[in-house]
Amino acid sequence: MTAALLLLLAALGGAGWYLYDPDRPRAALEARWAPPPSQFVDVLGVRLHIRDTGPREGPAVLLIHGFAASLHTWEAWAPLLEDRFRLIRLDLPGFGLTGPDPGGDYTDERSAVLLAALLDRLGVARAAVVGSSMGGRIAWRFAVAAPARVAKLVLMAPDGFASPGRDYDTVPRVPALMRLLPWTLPRPLLKHATAGAYAVPGVLTAAVVDRYRDMLLAPGVRQAILDRLPQTVLRRPEPMLATLRMPVLLLWGEEDRAVPVAHAADYLRVLPDARAVVLPGIGHVPMEEAPAASAAALRQFLEA
């Protein structure tokens, strides 16, 4: 979804001068989107929105969402997996109801430290870690930084390798027009940009678009997105990925237009213990488009 959303942000420049969308009140958003089992916990000075469900004695699974998403992206998996697994999901700092990191640090290094601290806070020594898209890059960077904390690793169309327009060791340029994002977010443009992440007809409902929009209109989130972009500096992944010794599952939708399935070969080439599962007819968010099939693939991998 990242590329499509960035195109949306650029398009906002043409509409922003007359379409004003202020942040929405936090209390109203939390009442709608953070009922139980949501909770808020302080981790390293960040008020994290999390959900922690399933048996406490079960194997822990940490779920990390992608760019501009939130922990709600995993909710269709919960009833399919929490009979056996302890599912821990969070809104990353700068997204959703967690909101901005007070220190303004959105680097992968900061994310790895924060994830370790969250597991400490929850009393989890080791977990399987699942990451989607941008969250996939954060997941494998966490595994590199703290391999003893990661039992198994699941990467769903992960970010991390350079692509046209993105080079290694280069600070991304934020176009001037994108700086209008904190003041405007037209719903039709958001729907159009989000549609590129979905290949299964009917999954991107009006309610899902409402969720994305509400999460982007949470206080401080749009400014945090702008603050994050220049901090997203890609490092050459091969030397880091080659150090990973835990089993890795690459889970991809065959119709993914955001991060095409051909990119799986980059990871299979360098990871010491990796396998790929490709879901036919599915796009960039298998946990939403095909929850039963994607949860079954995850369960089989985790129980092997």
N, C-alpha and C positions, 0 to 999 in steps of 0.2 A: 504493500500500500504506500510505501514511502515515496516513490517517484511520482505517483498520481497526486498525492497530497502536496508535494512540493510544487507541482504544476498549478494546483489550486491556489496555493499561496501567492504565486506570481500573478495569477489571474485576478486576484483580489485588488491589485493596484488599479485596474480599470473601473472597479465598482466601489472601491472603498470610500470615495469622496462623498457618496450620498447614502450608503448603507451602513448605518452605525449599529453595532451589536455589542452592548456592554457585557461584562462578566455577570453571571447570574449569582444570586445570593447562595452562599455555601450551605446555609441551613436547609434551604429548599432542595438543593441537589442531594444532600445527604439523606434527607427524609425520603426522597424518591429512589435513590440508587444505592443506599448503604443500609438497608434493613438487616436484621440478623440473617445470616451469620457474620455479616461484616463487623469488623472492629477496627479501632484506630490505636496504634501502638507507637511509642516514641522510640526511634532507633537512630542513634548518633545525631540527635537534634532534629530529625525529620519525623513528622507525624504521618506514618504510613497507613494507608487503607489496605487492610488485608482480609482474607477469608482463610480459615484454618479448620477444615472439616475432615471427617473420617476418623477411624480408630487411632487413638494416640499411640497404641502399640504397633500399628501397621507400618510398613515401609513408607518413609516420607518422600513426597514428590513435590519439588518446587517448580512452579509454573511462571514463566516470564513472558509477558506479552510484547507485541511489536510496537512500532512507531505510531503515535496518536491513538493507540488502543487503551484498554484498561483490563482489569481482572475479569470483567464480565464476559470477555471473549471465551473464557474457559468453562462457563457455567453449564453448558450442555454436557460436558464430560463428567461433572460432579456425580450425578446419580448413577453413572455407568462405572465409576471407579472407586467411590468412597466406601464401598462395602469392604474393601481390602486395604486400600491405600489412604494414607494421611495426605490430603491435598492442601498445599500451601500456595496461595496466589496473592499477588500484590499489585497495586498501582505503582509503577516505577516513579521515583521523584521526577517532577515536571509533567506528569500526566495524571489524568483522572482526578480522583478525590484526594490523592496524596498531595497534589499541588507542588509548588516550587520547593527546591532544596534551599534552605535559608542561606547556605554558603554559595549557591550558584554554580556548583561543580557538577557537571553532567558527563564527565569522562568515564570511559570503561573502567578505569582503575578505581574511581570512586564507587561505581556500581558494585564492583567485586567486594570492596570493603564493606559496603552497606549490606549486601546479601549475606556475607558471613556473620555480620552482627545481628541480622534478623534471625538467622538459624540459631545463634547463641541465645537470643532473647526467648526463642520458642523451645529451647532445650533439645535441639536436633543436632547431633554430631555429624551426621552424614545423610545425604539425600540423593535420589535421582533428580536430575535437573533437566527441565524441558524449556526450550526457548523458541519463540516464533519470530522469524524475520530479524529485525533489529535485536529483539530479545534473544534470538539464536546466537548472534555475535556476543552479546553480553554473557550468555550462558557458557560459551566455550572460553571466553576470556576469564570468567570466574573459575572454570575448571583448570585453566592454566595457572592461575594465581593460587588456587587452593585445592589441588588434586585430591588430597586426603578427605575433603568434604563431599566429593562427588562420586557416588557409587556407579551410576550409569549416566549417560548424556544423550539427550534426544534433541536433534536440531531440525526444526521445521522451516524449510526454505530460508536458511540462515544468511545473514549479511556477513561480510568480512573480506571478500575478494574485490579487487578493483574492477571497475566496469567503465564503459564509455562515459566520460565526464567526471569520473572519480579516480584520482591517483593516490598512491601511497604517500604518507608523510607530508600531506598537503592540507593546509587549513581551508575548508570549504568556504567559498565566497557566498555571502547572503545578499541576494539582489535587493536593491533599495526598495522596490515596490513591495517586497515581502514584509517590510517593516510596518505595513498597514494592518497586518494580521491582528494585533491586539484590539483593533477598533471595529473590525468587520468580519463576518463569517456567513455569507449567503447560503441558505440551506440548499437551493438547487445546485450550486457549484460543489458543495460538499458531497451531495448525493452522487453527482457525476464522477467526482474523483474517487469516491469509495467504491463505486460499482466495479472498478477495475480489479479489485481484490477478489471478487466473487465470480465463480464460473457456473454455479448451480442456480438455475432460475428459481426465484421466489424466496431465497434466503435473505436477501437484502430488503427487508421490509421497512415500512415507515417507522416502526418502533426501533429498529436497529439504527437507522439514520438519526432518529431522535437521540438515541444513546450516545452516538459518536459526537453529535453536536453539543449535547449537554456536557460531556466530558471535556470538550474543547473550550466551552464557555465557563468552566470552573475557574474560580479566582486565580489569576496569575499563570494559568497553563499556557496561553498563547504566547506570552512573553517568554516563558520558560522554553518553549519550542525554539524561538529565535535565539535564545541564549545557548541552547544545546547545539545548534547546527555548526557553528564554528569550532566547537569542541570535539566534533565527530571526525577525528583524524584517523584514517585507516593506517594500520601498521601491517607490514608484510606478514601474512598469516602462516605461511608454511613452517617457519622455524618453531612457532608456538604450537601449532596443531600437532607437529611431529612428536612433541613431548607427552601427549596424552596417551595414557595406557588403559583407561577404563573403556568398556564397550560403548560404542556410539551407534545410534540409529539415526539415519537421515530419513525424514518423513516428508514427502513432497506430493503436492497435487500435480497431476499430469498436465492440467490446463493452467498452471500458474503463469500469469502474465507479468507479475511484479518481479519475481525472481525465478526465471525459467528453470525447469527440471534439469536442463543440460548442465547447470552449475553444480549438480551433485558430483559430477566427475572430478571437480577440483578438490573436493573433500575426500572422496574415496582414494584419490591418488596419494594423499599425504597422511591420512589418519592411519595409525597402526592397526586398529581393530574397529572397523566400521562396516556397516551394511546399509542398504537403501531399500525403502519400501515406497513405491509410487502408486498413488491412488488415482485410478482412472476417472476422468470427468470432473475432477475437483480442482479448485483454484488455490488461492494463497492462504486461505484460512480453513484448513480441513476440520478443525475442532468445531467450527460453526457450520460448515457446509455438509459435512458427513461425520457427525459426532460418533455414531456407532462404529463405522468402519475405522476411523482414526483411533478411537479409544481401544478397539480390539487389537490393532497393530501395536499400540503402546503397551497394553497389558501383556501381550505375547512376549514382547521384548523384555519387559521388566521381570516377568516370571520365569524367563529362560535360565 
